[in-house]
């Protein structure tokens, strides 16, 4: 096996820079998809069903892309061709999504919006999974935590910019925050998606042209191939499944219901076409940007803390802080004070993006890195599907149409993830 040399911080930065663009687009989706779908006519009880297209496509796409990228080698390398294809498709989806009403001659805008949400998430997944595999491809084991933490830093920077952009355009740049007609998307949101398409493509091109990949190693003997062909699930991966389930159930609920929850509790509105609802949506973008900014600011501290506490206890601590922060939203009465729980959510988000992958990477066969990372993505998509199927029903029949309680439910789920993390047995050096 080839010994991988340690890379400098800036080499790791360049190889992960495309994640900034991916998360810029992902943040626009997370912060605005619910209000766009509500604007097009979706019922709040059905929101989570529309969001189901994202994890379902991810569950299908990521293992396939992982397997294909493991087997690929061309002039651009192994992972970079998939970065590029995913970037082109994602940029196209970002441009089209806020323009769904203009395609209404084909289907109702709500269904076009749902279809574009599926295209957007599928395209993001084409780029995202190979980025995870690239860290394990390029870095020695001792740098895995640093590599995934640098990715988290760039994810945070991109997410802050993407989350805040509609607010900045509408409040600081003079772009109208009011749609020109019923069922249309406000210009500040539309232009945010256009800018996001450019940023995503430019960031991924930076990684494609600034980073090289190691060529395939010498062919193995038939005996070696047969031995490695046996697929197995590392014990760490199995234990992480429960942690991931509770973590991503919580995140999905937060992304889907924060906008209607903030609009109802703090702005007194349930009408997605009202100016006050759009104001709530812009403020949610700011809040999401804050938690992503905190994740970026704390990302490089995670490897330091993990060296002292171990990765699993670092992750458990971060998840506990995030879970309690989500629950605390129930007790605030001023929307501006929601900045406080967003700090705790940001700490949890930073750990979710880094620690599970750092724990897993050293337990995966190097030649099957892509497919294992793709399959591990099911621990992200399945809980989102479960949340998507049942959370709307829970909202209607158990929470009396109060979406704030969905956020509290998310907090409880994240605390359960923290407890589950303590049962993981990490690989010792």
ZAMARGU-4260 file (C-alpha; in steps of 0.2 Angstrom, whole numbers, plus 5000, padded with zeros to 4 digits):
<rodrens>
0) 5000/5000/5000 | 5006/5017/4995 | 5011/5028/5010 | 5002/5045/5008 | 5012/5060/5012
5) 5004/5073/5024 | 4997/5088/5015 | 4998/5106/5020 | 4983/5116/5026 | 4981/5125/5010
10) 4982/5109/5000 | 4968/5102/5010 | 4959/5119/5008 | 4960/5118/4989 | 4955/5100/4988
15) 4939/5104/4999 | 4935/5122/4992 | 4922/5115/4981 | 4912/5111/4996 | 4910/5130/4999
20) 4900/5131/4983 | 4890/5115/4986 | 4885/5121/5003 | 4881/5139/4996 | 4868/5130/4985
25) 4862/5118/4999 | 4859/5133/5011 | 4848/5142/4998 | 4838/5126/4997 | 4837/5123/5016
30) 4833/5141/5019 | 4820/5145/5005 | 4813/5128/4998 | 4799/5128/5011 | 4793/5146/5008
35) 4795/5143/4989 | 4784/5128/4990 | 4771/5136/5002 | 4771/5151/4990 | 4767/5139/4975
40) 4752/5132/4985 | 4759/5118/4996 | 4750/5114/5012 | 4761/5115/5028 | 4755/5097/5033
45) 4762/5091/5016 | 4779/5101/5016 | 4789/5086/5023 | 4782/5075/5009 | 4789/5087/4996
50) 4806/5087/5005 | 4806/5068/5004 | 4812/5069/4986 | 4829/5075/4993 | 4834/5060/5004
55) 4826/5048/4992 | 4837/5054/4978 | 4852/5055/4989 | 4849/5037/4995 | 4849/5031/4977
60) 4862/5042/4969 | 4876/5042/4982 | 4880/5023/4983 | 4879/5023/4963 | 4891/5038/4962
65) 4902/5031/4975 | 4904/5014/4966 | 4906/5022/4949 | 4920/5034/4956 | 4929/5020/4964
70) 4930/5012/4946 | 4934/5028/4937 | 4951/5034/4931 | 4953/5047/4917 | 4962/5063/4913
75) 4953/5072/4927 | 4956/5058/4940 | 4944/5048/4950 | 4932/5060/4959 | 4934/5076/4950
80) 4924/5071/4935 | 4909/5069/4946 | 4912/5086/4955 | 4911/5094/4938 | 4895/5085/4931
85) 4886/5088/4948 | 4891/5107/4948 | 4884/5109/4930 | 4867/5100/4935 | 4866/5109/4952
90) 4869/5126/4944 | 4855/5123/4931 | 4843/5118/4945 | 4847/5133/4955 | 4843/5144/4941
95) 4826/5135/4937 | 4819/5133/4954 | 4813/5151/4958 | 4806/5152/4940 | 4794/5137/4942
100) 4779/5148/4940 | 4785/5153/4923 | 4784/5134/4918 | 4766/5133/4924 | 4760/5129/4906
105) 4767/5111/4909 | 4762/5107/4927 | 4757/5117/4942 | 4771/5127/4949 | 4771/5117/4966
110) 4774/5101/4957 | 4788/5109/4945 | 4796/5116/4961 | 4795/5099/4969 | 4803/5091/4954
115) 4817/5104/4953 | 4820/5101/4972 | 4823/5083/4967 | 4835/5088/4953 | 4844/5100/4964
120) 4847/5088/4978 | 4852/5074/4966 | 4864/5085/4958 | 4872/5091/4974 | 4874/5072/4979
125) 4883/5069/4963 | 4896/5081/4969 | 4895/5079/4988 | 4899/5061/4990 | 4915/5061/4980
130) 4921/5075/4991 | 4920/5064/5006 | 4929/5050/4998 | 4943/5062/4991 | 4948/5066/5009
135) 4951/5048/5013 | 4959/5046/4996 | 4972/5059/4998 | 4976/5061/5017 | 4985/5049/5029
140) 4974/5043/5043 | 4982/5055/5056 | 4975/5070/5045 | 4957/5063/5043 | 4950/5073/5057
145) 4958/5089/5050 | 4953/5085/5032 | 4934/5083/5037 | 4936/5099/5049 | 4942/5109/5034
150) 4927/5103/5024 | 4916/5109/5039 | 4925/5126/5039 | 4921/5128/5020 | 4904/5121/5022
155) 4901/5134/5036 | 4907/5149/5025 | 4897/5144/5010 | 4881/5141/5021 | 4883/5158/5029
160) 4884/5167/5013 | 4870/5157/5005 | 4858/5158/5020 | 4861/5177/5022 | 4861/5182/5004
165) 4842/5185/5002 | 4842/5196/5017 | 4857/5206/5011 | 4850/5208/4994 | 4833/5213/5001
170) 4838/5224/5015 | 4855/5231/5010 | 4856/5231/4991 | 4838/5237/4987 | 4832/5222/4978
175) 4813/5220/4980 | 4807/5208/4994 | 4790/5208/4987 | 4784/5197/4973 | 4776/5205/4958
180) 4761/5194/4958 | 4752/5180/4969 | 4762/5164/4968 | 4778/5172/4962 | 4795/5171/4971
185) 4802/5188/4977 | 4816/5195/4967 | 4828/5195/4982 | 4826/5176/4983 | 4827/5173/4964
190) 4843/5183/4962 | 4850/5174/4977 | 4848/5157/4967 | 4856/5165/4952 | 4871/5170/4962
195) 4872/5153/4970 | 4873/5145/4954 | 4888/5155/4949 | 4897/5153/4966 | 4894/5134/4966
200) 4901/5131/4949 | 4916/5143/4952 | 4921/5134/4968 | 4920/5117/4961 | 4931/5122/4946
205) 4944/5129/4959 | 4945/5111/4966 | 4945/5103/4949 | 4960/5113/4943 | 4970/5115/4959
210) 4970/5097/4965 | 4977/5081/4958 | 4973/5064/4963 | 4984/5048/4965 | 4983/5036/4951
215) 4977/5018/4954 | 4989/5007/4962 | 4996/4991/4954 | 4983/4978/4950 | 4981/4965/4964
220) 4982/4946/4962 | 4966/4936/4960 | 4967/4930/4978 | 4968/4948/4985 | 4954/4953/4974
225) 4943/4939/4981 | 4947/4943/4998 | 4943/4961/4996 | 4927/4958/4986 | 4919/4952/5002
230) 4908/4966/5008 | 4907/4969/5027 | 4900/4983/5038 | 4914/4990/5050 | 4908/4989/5068
235) 4910/5008/5070 | 4899/5010/5054 | 4885/4999/5062 | 4886/5009/5079 | 4886/5026/5070
240) 4869/5021/5061 | 4859/5025/5077 | 4868/5041/5080 | 4865/5047/5062 | 4847/5042/5063
245) 4843/5053/5077 | 4854/5067/5071 | 4847/5068/5054 | 4829/5066/5059 | 4832/5081/5070
250) 4840/5091/5056 | 4827/5087/5043 | 4813/5092/5055 | 4822/5109/5058 | 4825/5113/5040
255) 4807/5109/5035 | 4798/5118/5050 | 4809/5132/5056 | 4801/5145/5043 | 4783/5141/5047
260) 4787/5140/5066 | 4796/5157/5066 | 4782/5165/5056 | 4768/5158/5067 | 4776/5161/5084
265) 4785/5177/5082 | 4777/5185/5067 | 4759/5179/5069 | 4757/5174/5051 | 4753/5158/5042
270) 4750/5166/5025 | 4766/5162/5014 | 4761/5176/5002 | 4760/5189/5015 | 4775/5202/5017
275) 4777/5197/5036 | 4779/5179/5031 | 4792/5183/5019 | 4800/5194/5032 | 4800/5179/5044
280) 4808/5169/5030 | 4822/5181/5027 | 4826/5181/5046 | 4826/5162/5046 | 4840/5164/5033
285) 4850/5175/5044 | 4847/5162/5059 | 4853/5148/5048 | 4868/5158/5042 | 4872/5160/5061
290) 4872/5142/5065 | 4883/5138/5049 | 4895/5152/5054 | 4897/5145/5071 | 4900/5128/5064
295) 4914/5136/5053 | 4921/5145/5067 | 4922/5130/5078 | 4927/5117/5065 | 4946/5118/5067
300) 4944/5116/5086 | 4935/5099/5084 | 4951/5089/5080 | 4960/5097/5096 | 4945/5093/5107
305) 4944/5075/5099 | 4962/5072/5104 | 4958/5075/5122 | 4941/5068/5124 | 4940/5056/5109
310) 4930/5058/5094 | 4914/5050/5101 | 4913/5060/5117 | 4917/5076/5107 | 4902/5072/5096
315) 4891/5067/5110 | 4895/5084/5119 | 4891/5094/5103 | 4875/5085/5100 | 4869/5088/5118
320) 4872/5106/5116 | 4863/5106/5099 | 4848/5096/5106 | 4846/5107/5121 | 4847/5123/5110
325) 4833/5117/5099 | 4822/5113/5114 | 4825/5130/5121 | 4817/5139/5106 | 4800/5135/5114
330) 4805/5147/5128 | 4809/5163/5118 | 4797/5177/5114 | 4809/5188/5104 | 4814/5182/5086
335) 4831/5191/5088 | 4835/5181/5103 | 4835/5165/5093 | 4853/5169/5089 | 4857/5161/5106
340) 4851/5143/5102 | 4858/5145/5084 | 4875/5145/5092 | 4872/5129/5100 | 4865/5121/5084
345) 4880/5127/5075 | 4891/5118/5087 | 4881/5102/5084 | 4881/5104/5065 | 4900/5106/5064
350) 4902/5090/5073 | 4889/5081/5063 | 4898/5086/5047 | 4915/5080/5053 | 4916/5068/5067
355) 4906/5053/5060 | 4916/5053/5044 | 4933/5055/5054 | 4928/5040/5065 | 4923/5030/5049
360) 4936/5034/5037 | 4950/5023/5045 | 4939/5008/5045 | 4935/5008/5027 | 4945/4998/5013
365) 4954/5011/5003 | 4949/5004/4986 | 4931/5004/4991 | 4931/5021/4999 | 4918/5029/4987
370) 4905/5015/4988 | 4906/5014/5007 | 4904/5033/5009 | 4889/5032/4997 | 4881/5018/5007
375) 4885/5027/5024 | 4874/5041/5016 | 4859/5030/5019 | 4862/5034/5037 | 4858/5052/5032
380) 4844/5049/5020 | 4834/5035/5029 | 4830/5046/5045 | 4825/5060/5033 | 4813/5049/5024
385) 4806/5043/5041 | 4804/5061/5046 | 4797/5067/5030 | 4783/5053/5030 | 4778/5055/5048
390) 4782/5073/5054 | 4767/5081/5044 | 4755/5068/5052 | 4763/5071/5069 | 4761/5090/5067
395) 4743/5088/5062 | 4737/5075/5074 | 4748/5077/5089 | 4755/5095/5089 | 4739/5104/5085
400) 4746/5112/5069 | 4760/5120/5080 | 4776/5119/5070 | 4786/5125/5085 | 4783/5108/5093
405) 4792/5100/5078 | 4807/5110/5082 | 4806/5103/5100 | 4804/5086/5094 | 4820/5088/5084
410) 4829/5094/5100 | 4824/5078/5109 | 4830/5067/5094 | 4847/5076/5094 | 4849/5072/5113
415) 4845/5054/5109 | 4859/5055/5096 | 4871/5061/5109 | 4867/5046/5121 | 4869/5034/5106
420) 4887/5041/5102 | 4894/5036/5119 | 4891/5018/5115 | 4903/5018/5100 | 4920/5009/5101
425) 4933/5019/5092 | 4947/5011/5083 | 4963/5013/5093 | 4980/5018/5085
</rodrens>
